[in-house]
């Protein structure tokens, strides 16, 4: 019979490794910012920028499923909320600077995630991911059928009306690459800070339960396809 041992705060939550890992991150960032010198617009727009964005989405999914054990199968829905929010804020609130728009759009996506995620806290097993799957279908339907979100574009193909920070134009592929790389670097640093703080709390026997539900929820473990030892 499979059981799950419940105990006090776990000391096994590991901090992200610095040292060699930090050097690798720094080297990667240097390489990323040097890429525009050798890559053309096609490589930047069609390969490198989408790859970095998907990698950033993977980091967020790792925080959610890897550290909290909560299953999400609708990450694209929340990414689309952030994208359409950014587009509409840039279009309809031209007085807002780009950094403020990105922050507000992120908060809007986070609020939507909370609204759809709260019901999953009381759902067992596979259905932990049901609410996020519902969000995936709902927001796809919403953005497809209400053209206001895409400024009445029939093809749903939209482009940012302005990308500018301190009079520096970011409309080019190189400018967008720098914007994506800078945003990614900041969010990776935030992810490191979150995990490090939670790991320090766990190792210091302080409350870090929000980062360790897999150790206290058999449903979360089964939903994540983990098998607790007997």
Helices and strands as residue ranges (DSSP letters): H 20-34, G 35-37, H 41-42, I 43-48, H 49-61, I 62-67, H 75-92, H 98-118, G 119-122, G 125-129, H 130-145, G 147-150, E 164-165, E 168-169, H 173-203, G 209-211, G 213-215, H 218-223
